[in-house]
Amino acid sequence: MKSLHADRQIVIIAVLAMAALPCFAAKVAVLKNGFSIRHERSQVIGEVTRLYISKDGSSFVDVATTQIDHFEEAPALPDAGIRSASSGASASLGVPRSARSASAAPAAFPDSSANDLNDVVNEASGRYQLDPDLVNSVIKAESGFHVRAVSPKGAQGLMQLMPGTASQLGVPNVFDPRANVEGGTRYLRELMERYNFDIPKALAAYNAGPQRVEQFRGIPPYYETHAYIARIVRDFNKKKMAQQKALAAAKKTSASKTTTASARSATTKKKPIGTAQAKAALGSQ
């Protein structure tokens, strides 16, 4: 009887312990600029709050904690069978873009021409006054740098332009890297202006279509769209962090070289003539 009673106590303690565990129900972080981010859970890391977009924690967005106004309970997501309408790219909900490769084996941009692609991105970014790192992050998320990528819904090329969008942008050949990047960058710039340079909203419109952003008055509650934004933001931030580290290392190296040069200069200078030496020198004249 004592054993049975002890077992019951253990079960009761276990149930109470489980009840005390934090609940990771989906929430929405509402930022001070009006933008909202749906996430599974959040974690404060230093001065930023990490919002985990996916349940497994593989997708997340870091936001300055001071920019978060409040949190709300998230509304239920649409069924996974619903597909997001798209004018810039198309996707089924919950399916990673990498799993939606072209119907035919896409031809990646040749490694020998990687510098050419960088030139194309830099030229288009400069023309439309966008950060080339952002454009590159969009290309990576859209096509993985596959020039002839085609999505199941017909988005084509490096920046996955739909035929109608490509036509409106005056892109004659979506599989021409220069024309595709030119059109995609121009379209991204138009969306940035439309949403007052709110990058997440512009990216949501690029992925799900401006009509969905208007319909939901912000980022649509589609998992694929939130994960898409998270991938781009994470890749963009990674580039910037690498640049900052490289700059810091360069400054450190430069400072070290300056210090070493100064030390060498100091040791090679002649010692100043002492008072006695000076008098002797004057007396000999």
C-alpha positions in Angstrom: 0.0 0.0 0.0 2.9 2.4 0.8 4.4 1.7 -2.6 1.1 2.4 -4.3 0.7 5.6 -2.3 4.2 6.7 -3.2 3.6 6.1 -6.9 0.4 8.2 -6.8 2.4 11.0 -5.1 5.0 10.8 -7.9 2.3 11.0 -10.6 0.7 14.0 -8.9 4.1 15.8 -8.6 4.8 15.0 -12.2 1.4 16.5 -13.4 2.0 19.6 -11.3 5.5 20.0 -12.7 4.2 19.7 -16.2 1.5 22.3 -15.5 4.2 24.6 -14.3 6.1 24.4 -17.5 5.9 27.6 -19.7 3.4 27.5 -22.6 4.9 28.1 -26.0 1.6 28.9 -27.8 2.2 31.1 -30.9 2.3 34.8 -30.2 2.6 38.0 -32.2 5.2 40.6 -31.3 3.9 44.1 -32.2 6.6 46.6 -32.9 6.5 50.3 -32.3 6.5 50.9 -36.1 3.2 49.0 -36.4 4.9 45.9 -37.8 4.0 42.5 -36.2 6.0 39.2 -36.2 4.3 35.9 -35.5 6.5 33.5 -33.6 6.5 30.4 -31.6 8.5 31.6 -28.6 10.9 34.4 -27.7 14.2 34.8 -25.9 15.9 37.9 -24.7 19.6 37.9 -25.6 21.4 41.0 -24.5 19.8 44.0 -26.1 17.8 42.0 -28.6 14.8 39.7 -28.4 15.1 36.6 -30.6 11.7 35.6 -32.1 11.7 32.0 -33.1 9.6 31.6 -36.3 9.7 27.8 -36.5 8.9 25.4 -33.7 12.2 23.6 -34.0 14.1 26.9 -33.6 15.8 26.8 -36.9 14.2 30.1 -38.2 14.3 33.2 -36.1 14.5 37.0 -36.3 16.5 39.2 -33.9 14.7 42.5 -33.0 15.9 45.2 -30.7 14.0 44.8 -27.5 13.4 48.5 -27.3 11.5 48.3 -30.6 8.9 45.9 -29.3 5.7 47.5 -28.1 3.9 44.5 -26.8 3.0 40.9 -27.4 -0.4 39.4 -28.4 -1.9 36.0 -28.8 -1.5 34.9 -32.4 -4.6 34.1 -34.5 -4.9 30.6 -35.9 -3.0 30.1 -39.2 -4.9 29.2 -42.4 -4.9 25.6 -43.4 -1.7 24.3 -44.9 -3.6 23.6 -48.1 -4.1 27.3 -48.7 -1.6 28.8 -51.0 -0.3 32.3 -50.8 -1.1 34.4 -53.8 2.1 35.9 -55.2 3.2 38.5 -57.6 6.9 38.2 -57.1 7.2 34.6 -56.1 4.9 31.8 -55.2 4.9 29.1 -52.5 2.8 26.6 -50.7 2.6 27.1 -47.0 5.1 25.3 -44.8 7.2 24.1 -47.8 10.8 25.5 -47.8 11.7 27.3 -50.9 14.6 25.0 -51.4 12.2 22.1 -51.7 10.3 23.9 -54.5 13.1 23.8 -57.1 12.7 24.1 -60.8 10.7 21.5 -62.8 13.9 21.0 -64.9 17.4 20.9 -63.4 18.3 24.5 -62.9 21.6 25.8 -64.2 23.5 27.5 -61.4 25.4 30.7 -62.2 28.8 29.5 -63.3 31.5 29.9 -60.6 33.7 31.6 -63.1 31.1 34.3 -63.5 30.4 34.9 -59.8 32.2 38.2 -60.1 29.9 39.1 -63.0 26.8 38.4 -60.9 28.2 40.6 -58.1 28.7 43.4 -60.7 25.1 42.9 -61.9 23.8 43.1 -58.3 25.9 46.1 -57.4 24.9 47.9 -60.5 21.1 47.3 -60.0 21.4 48.0 -56.3 23.2 51.3 -56.9 20.6 52.3 -59.6 17.7 51.7 -57.2 19.5 52.7 -54.0 19.3 49.4 -52.2 21.9 47.6 -50.1 23.4 44.9 -52.5 23.6 42.6 -49.5 19.9 42.7 -49.2 19.4 42.0 -52.9 21.8 39.1 -52.6 19.9 37.7 -49.6 16.7 37.9 -51.6 18.2 36.1 -54.5 19.5 33.4 -52.2 16.1 32.9 -50.6 14.3 33.0 -53.9 16.4 30.8 -56.2 19.6 29.8 -54.4 21.4 31.7 -57.3 20.0 29.3 -59.9 19.6 31.3 -63.1 16.9 29.0 -64.6 15.0 28.2 -61.5 11.2 27.8 -62.0 8.7 27.4 -59.2 5.6 25.2 -59.4 3.5 28.3 -59.8 5.6 29.8 -62.6 8.0 32.2 -60.9 11.2 32.3 -62.9 14.9 33.2 -62.7 17.2 34.4 -60.0 14.6 36.7 -58.3 11.7 34.5 -59.2 9.6 36.9 -61.2 6.1 35.9 -62.2 5.4 36.3 -66.0 2.9 39.1 -65.4 5.3 41.0 -63.1 8.2 40.5 -65.5 6.1 41.9 -68.3 5.1 45.0 -66.3 8.7 45.6 -65.3 9.8 45.3 -69.0 11.9 42.2 -68.5 12.1 40.5 -71.9 14.0 37.4 -70.8 13.6 36.3 -67.2 16.5 33.8 -67.6 18.9 36.6 -68.4 20.6 37.3 -65.1 21.1 41.0 -65.8 17.5 41.5 -66.9 16.1 39.4 -64.0 18.1 41.1 -61.3 17.4 44.5 -62.8 13.6 43.8 -62.8 13.6 42.2 -59.4 15.6 45.0 -57.7 13.3 47.6 -59.3 10.3 45.8 -58.0 11.8 45.4 -54.5 12.5 49.2 -54.5 8.9 49.9 -55.5 7.7 47.8 -52.6 10.1 49.5 -50.2 8.7 52.9 -51.1 5.1 51.6 -50.9 5.6 50.4 -47.3 7.7 53.4 -46.2 11.0 51.3 -46.2 9.6 48.8 -43.8 11.9 45.9 -44.9 9.8 43.0 -43.5 6.6 44.3 -45.1 8.3 44.8 -48.4 9.7 41.3 -48.2 6.2 40.0 -47.3 4.7 41.7 -50.3 7.5 40.3 -52.6 6.7 36.8 -51.3 3.0 36.8 -50.8 1.9 39.7 -53.0 0.9 43.3 -52.0 -2.7 42.4 -52.0 -2.2 40.0 -49.1 -0.3 42.6 -47.2 -3.2 45.0 -47.7 -5.8 42.4 -46.9 -4.1 41.6 -43.5 -2.9 45.1 -42.9 0.6 43.8 -42.4 2.5 40.6 -42.9 0.0 37.8 -43.8 -0.3 35.0 -41.2 1.3 32.5 -43.5 4.1 30.3 -42.1 6.0 30.3 -45.4 6.0 34.1 -45.6 7.2 34.5 -42.0 9.9 31.9 -42.5 10.9 33.6 -45.8 11.4 36.9 -44.1 13.3 35.2 -41.3 15.7 33.6 -43.8 16.5 36.8 -45.5 16.9 38.9 -42.3 19.1 36.2 -40.8 21.3 36.0 -44.0 21.5 39.8 -44.3 22.4 40.1 -40.6 25.1 37.4 -41.0 26.7 39.4 -43.8 26.7 42.6 -41.8 28.2 40.9 -38.7 30.9 39.4 -40.9 31.7 42.8 -42.3 31.8 44.4 -38.9 34.2 41.7 -37.6 36.4 42.1 -40.7 36.4 45.9 -40.2 37.2 45.5 -36.5 40.1 43.1 -37.3 41.4 45.5 -40.0 41.4 48.4 -37.5 43.1 46.3 -34.9 45.8 45.2 -37.3 46.3 48.8 -38.5 46.5 50.0 -34.9 49.0 47.3 -34.1 51.2 48.2 -37.1 51.0 51.9 -36.1 52.1 51.1 -32.5 55.0 48.9 -33.8 56.1 51.6 -36.2 56.1 54.2 -33.5 58.1 52.0 -31.1 60.7 51.3 -33.8 60.9 55.0 -34.6 61.4 55.9 -30.9 64.3 53.4 -30.6 66.1 54.6 -33.7 66.1 58.3 -32.7 69.3 59.7 -31.3 69.4 60.4 -27.7 69.2 64.1 -26.8 72.5 65.8 -25.8 72.9 66.1 -22.1 73.7 69.4 -20.3 77.4 68.5 -19.8 77.8 67.4 -23.3 76.2 70.6 -24.6 78.6 72.7 -22.6 81.5 70.7 -23.8 80.4 71.1 -27.3 80.0 74.8 -26.9 83.4 75.1 -25.2 85.2 73.4 -28.0 83.9 75.9 -30.6 
